[in-house]
Amino acid sequence: MAHFIHSCNFVDLFSSATQPSSVCLYFLLLQNNHVVSRTTNASLYNKVFVEQFEETPLLVAVLTYMGYGILTIFGYLRDFLRHWGMEKCHVAREREEQKDFVPLYQDFENFYTRNLYMRIRDNWNRPICSVPGAKMDLLERASKDYNWTFQHTGKLVKDVINMGSYNYLGFAENTGRCADAATESTHHYGIGVGSTRYEMGNLDIHEELEQLVARFLGVESSMAFGMGFATNSMNIPALAGKGCLILSDELNHASLVLGARLSGSIIRVFKHNNMVSLEKLLRDAIVHGQPRTRRPWKKILILVEGIYSMEGSIVRLPEVIALKKRYKAFLYLDEAHSIGALGPRGGGVVDYFALDPKDVDIMMGTFTKSFGAAGGYIGGKRELIDYLRSHSHSAIYATSMSPPVSQQIITSMKIIMGEDGTTLGVVRLRQLSENTTYFRRKLREMGFIIYGNDDSPVVPMMLYMPAKIGAFGREMLKRNIGTVVVGFPATPIIESRARFCVSAAHTRDILDTVRQPIMD
């Protein structure tokens, strides 16, 4: 059993005026392929930062590749039978008279869908017939053609424990202060706005929301959008363009990736949460400049997330900010999963590390998780927000946020901030933290491989083999537990997993109920 430790005298290093090399910012402890990443820099962190990622055991990796190989062989066999009419083909394909045209369907993606994904398709898109709270009701469905089509049986699966929704603070509910306020807002404003903010869709409730968000984040100004995905994909192109460089974490969400591609900027990817990799890209960008011309980059924009929803990891924000300051870059922080779910005040990863919000140039987040609503926001300096109001496609062309959705956000945010005159927000924040710690600890004690940070409410449990993806999801549902299972291409091919999302609405009994069938 070998231990490899890399460390340095952090206090002496950061007491000097010279900025540090990120090589000395953390050390790794490897024990039986178990990778524990710790950060002990007292100058940057207000707490010990620990994340665990166990490497896939060699035997498991080999068996996983063999499993995919066998599925691929049988897939080609079934395609052969379909080609000769011995098996019915349900999937869309090119017509015979169009065989010389540019293909409409990509061959490998189509192959994967019809031969691998279709075998376990029943684990996704299950119809929910209730509020997605701690428990929910599912509409039962059945398939007679191996998941190509589904028929609803008309029966309900009652009181399924919900471990898949991003309902971190339990605000996805149809009773209580948020529901009452949203109902009252509907009576006053109606459901839809029917216009953009620039025309006739700017309501007083929208301006109240943006002022509240800015106060909650601790920034000068903010702007709200009706769709979380579009908040990234439509605003990044307004912030960066030709002659700019975007440095993106390799595990960033698809909305960040799409926004970066639409911007027309040069994109370079650094290893996940790896400050050595990020600093190397920053240094190279400063030294070499733009390709061919060698001119300095107009702008260098770093894209990171607060909590990575597939890994359960938390961004090393203090280190990112240190590098950003040293190399004069700009920082775009996506707090979709971390806002409301981290920090003593629910202020996200900035609050979690007790950092100054002014050190983050663009603060982005969504209202779809902790606030039980929809949409997203961007916060920052007033000049930034004023610029986006006139340059963002999401602001100019998209319909305004629905009034009851806006009211749901306002009410839940005031509860979190304690401005409702109760301690309900503090109680929910503490309950989420306790539930997260308890659930992660118990799963590890049971011997399961859990990824991510101990404080992250996103809890990935590794399954590895493709056959386990479908089997785990089905067996959990038989025991009235709804989970999310994820495999390739959403994850690396040998790192399939089940992903649990812990909520403040979960009780200790519910979490113990979830653990029992996993152990069985």
ChimeraX attribute file (.defattr): number of C-alpha atoms within 10 A of each C-alpha:
attribute: neighborCount
match mode: 1-to-1
recipient: residues
	/A:1	6
	/A:2	9
	/A:3	9
	/A:4	9
	/A:5	10
	/A:6	11
	/A:7	14
	/A:8	14
	/A:9	11
	/A:10	17
	/A:11	13
	/A:12	9
	/A:13	16
	/A:14	15
	/A:15	11
	/A:16	9
	/A:17	7
	/A:18	9
	/A:19	13
	/A:20	17
	/A:21	14
	/A:22	18
	/A:23	15
	/A:24	17
	/A:25	20
	/A:26	21
	/A:27	17
	/A:28	19
	/A:29	17
	/A:30	17
	/A:31	13
	/A:32	12
	/A:33	15
	/A:34	16
	/A:35	15
	/A:36	17
	/A:37	17
	/A:38	16
	/A:39	20
	/A:40	20
	/A:41	23
	/A:42	12
	/A:43	13
	/A:44	21
	/A:45	18
	/A:46	14
	/A:47	13
	/A:48	10
	/A:49	18
	/A:50	17
	/A:51	20
	/A:52	21
	/A:53	18
	/A:54	17
	/A:55	14
	/A:56	16
	/A:57	12
	/A:58	10
	/A:59	9
	/A:60	15
	/A:61	17
	/A:62	13
	/A:63	15
	/A:64	21
	/A:65	17
	/A:66	14
	/A:67	14
	/A:68	17
	/A:69	12
	/A:70	11
	/A:71	17
	/A:72	16
	/A:73	12
	/A:74	14
	/A:75	17
	/A:76	13
	/A:77	12
	/A:78	17
	/A:79	19
	/A:80	13
	/A:81	14
	/A:82	14
	/A:83	12
	/A:84	9
	/A:85	10
	/A:86	11
	/A:87	12
	/A:88	12
	/A:89	15
	/A:90	11
	/A:91	10
	/A:92	10
	/A:93	13
	/A:94	13
	/A:95	9
	/A:96	7
	/A:97	7
	/A:98	10
	/A:99	9
	/A:100	9
	/A:101	9
	/A:102	8
	/A:103	11
	/A:104	10
	/A:105	11
	/A:106	9
	/A:107	10
	/A:108	8
	/A:109	10
	/A:110	15
	/A:111	16
	/A:112	16
	/A:113	13
	/A:114	18
	/A:115	18
	/A:116	17
	/A:117	17
	/A:118	14
	/A:119	15
	/A:120	19
	/A:121	16
	/A:122	20
	/A:123	20
	/A:124	13
	/A:125	7
	/A:126	13
	/A:127	12
	/A:128	14
	/A:129	13
	/A:130	15
	/A:131	13
	/A:132	24
	/A:133	26
	/A:134	23
	/A:135	20
	/A:136	19
	/A:137	21
	/A:138	20
	/A:139	16
	/A:140	17
	/A:141	17
	/A:142	13
	/A:143	12
	/A:144	9
	/A:145	9
	/A:146	13
	/A:147	16
	/A:148	15
	/A:149	14
	/A:150	14
	/A:151	11
	/A:152	12
	/A:153	10
	/A:154	8
	/A:155	10
	/A:156	14
	/A:157	16
	/A:158	15
	/A:159	15
	/A:160	21
	/A:161	24
	/A:162	27
	/A:163	26
	/A:164	20
	/A:165	19
	/A:166	25
	/A:167	27
	/A:168	31
	/A:169	28
	/A:170	24
	/A:171	27
	/A:172	24
	/A:173	17
	/A:174	15
	/A:175	10
	/A:176	9
	/A:177	16
	/A:178	25
	/A:179	19
	/A:180	15
	/A:181	16
	/A:182	21
	/A:183	19
	/A:184	14
	/A:185	20
	/A:186	17
	/A:187	11
	/A:188	11
	/A:189	14
	/A:190	13
	/A:191	15
	/A:192	14
	/A:193	17
	/A:194	13
	/A:195	15
	/A:196	17
	/A:197	21
	/A:198	15
	/A:199	12
	/A:200	12
	/A:201	17
	/A:202	16
	/A:203	15
	/A:204	9
	/A:205	18
	/A:206	22
	/A:207	15
	/A:208	13
	/A:209	20
	/A:210	21
	/A:211	17
	/A:212	18
	/A:213	24
	/A:214	19
	/A:215	15
	/A:216	16
	/A:217	21
	/A:218	16
	/A:219	21
	/A:220	18
	/A:221	21
	/A:222	27
	/A:223	24
	/A:224	27
	/A:225	24
	/A:226	22
	/A:227	20
	/A:228	20
	/A:229	20
	/A:230	20
	/A:231	28
	/A:232	27
	/A:233	22
	/A:234	22
	/A:235	22
	/A:236	27
	/A:237	21
	/A:238	18
	/A:239	20
	/A:240	22
	/A:241	19
	/A:242	13
	/A:243	17
	/A:244	19
	/A:245	25
	/A:246	26
	/A:247	22
	/A:248	23
	/A:249	23
	/A:250	16
	/A:251	20
	/A:252	19
	/A:253	18
	/A:254	12
	/A:255	17
	/A:256	26
	/A:257	19
	/A:258	17
	/A:259	23
	/A:260	28
	/A:261	17
	/A:262	17
	/A:263	21
	/A:264	16
	/A:265	21
	/A:266	19
	/A:267	15
	/A:268	16
	/A:269	17
	/A:270	20
	/A:271	13
	/A:272	18
	/A:273	21
	/A:274	18
	/A:275	21
	/A:276	17
	/A:277	16
	/A:278	24
	/A:279	20
	/A:280	14
	/A:281	16
	/A:282	23
	/A:283	13
	/A:284	11
	/A:285	20
	/A:286	17
	/A:287	12
	/A:288	14
	/A:289	17
	/A:290	17
	/A:291	12
	/A:292	7
	/A:293	8
	/A:294	12
	/A:295	13
	/A:296	16
	/A:297	17
	/A:298	14
	/A:299	18
	/A:300	24
	/A:301	25
	/A:302	23
	/A:303	22
	/A:304	27
	/A:305	28
	/A:306	24
	/A:307	27
	/A:308	24
	/A:309	24
	/A:310	20
	/A:311	23
	/A:312	28
	/A:313	27
	/A:314	26
	/A:315	21
	/A:316	20
	/A:317	22
	/A:318	20
	/A:319	21
	/A:320	21
	/A:321	20
	/A:322	17
	/A:323	22
	/A:324	21
	/A:325	14
	/A:326	14
	/A:327	15
	/A:328	14
	/A:329	18
	/A:330	19
	/A:331	23
	/A:332	22
	/A:333	22
	/A:334	27
	/A:335	27
	/A:336	26
	/A:337	28
	/A:338	31
	/A:339	28
	/A:340	29
	/A:341	35
	/A:342	27
	/A:343	20
	/A:344	16
	/A:345	19
	/A:346	26
	/A:347	22
	/A:348	23
	/A:349	27
	/A:350	25
	/A:351	20
	/A:352	22
	/A:353	19
	/A:354	17
	/A:355	17
	/A:356	11
	/A:357	18
	/A:358	15
	/A:359	17
	/A:360	22
	/A:361	19
	/A:362	24
	/A:363	22
	/A:364	25
	/A:365	28
	/A:366	28
	/A:367	28
	/A:368	19
	/A:369	24
	/A:370	27
	/A:371	27
	/A:372	22
	/A:373	20
	/A:374	19
	/A:375	22
	/A:376	23
	/A:377	24
	/A:378	27
	/A:379	26
	/A:380	23
	/A:381	17
	/A:382	13
	/A:383	10
	/A:384	18
	/A:385	19
	/A:386	13
	/A:387	12
	/A:388	21
	/A:389	15
	/A:390	12
	/A:391	16
	/A:392	19
	/A:393	17
	/A:394	24
	/A:395	22
	/A:396	16
	/A:397	13
	/A:398	17
	/A:399	22
	/A:400	27
	/A:401	27
	/A:402	23
	/A:403	24
	/A:404	25
	/A:405	22
	/A:406	25
	/A:407	25
	/A:408	25
	/A:409	26
	/A:410	23
	/A:411	22
	/A:412	26
	/A:413	24
	/A:414	17
	/A:415	20
	/A:416	26
	/A:417	21
	/A:418	15
	/A:419	13
	/A:420	15
	/A:421	10
	/A:422	13
	/A:423	13
	/A:424	14
	/A:425	23
	/A:426	16
	/A:427	14
	/A:428	23
	/A:429	23
	/A:430	19
	/A:431	20
	/A:432	25
	/A:433	23
	/A:434	15
	/A:435	21
	/A:436	22
	/A:437	17
	/A:438	15
	/A:439	21
	/A:440	25
	/A:441	13
	/A:442	14
	/A:443	17
	/A:444	12
	/A:445	10
	/A:446	11
	/A:447	9
	/A:448	15
	/A:449	19
	/A:450	24
	/A:451	23
	/A:452	27
	/A:453	24
	/A:454	23
	/A:455	24
	/A:456	27
	/A:457	31
	/A:458	31
	/A:459	28
	/A:460	25
	/A:461	23
	/A:462	22
	/A:463	22
	/A:464	24
	/A:465	23
	/A:466	26
	/A:467	16
	/A:468	18
	/A:469	21
	/A:470	20
	/A:471	13
	/A:472	19
	/A:473	21
	/A:474	19
	/A:475	14
	/A:476	17
	/A:477	15
	/A:478	13
	/A:479	14
	/A:480	21
	/A:481	22
	/A:482	27
	/A:483	24
	/A:484	19
	/A:485	24
	/A:486	24
	/A:487	21
	/A:488	14
	/A:489	10
	/A:490	10
	/A:491	14
	/A:492	10
	/A:493	16
	/A:494	21
	/A:495	21
	/A:496	25
	/A:497	28
	/A:498	22
	/A:499	23
	/A:500	24
	/A:501	21
	/A:502	30
	/A:503	31
	/A:504	25
	/A:505	22
	/A:506	22
	/A:507	14
	/A:508	14
	/A:509	9
	/A:510	16
	/A:511	19
	/A:512	13
	/A:513	15
	/A:514	22
	/A:515	15
	/A:516	10
	/A:517	13
	/A:518	13
	/A:519	10
	/A:520	5
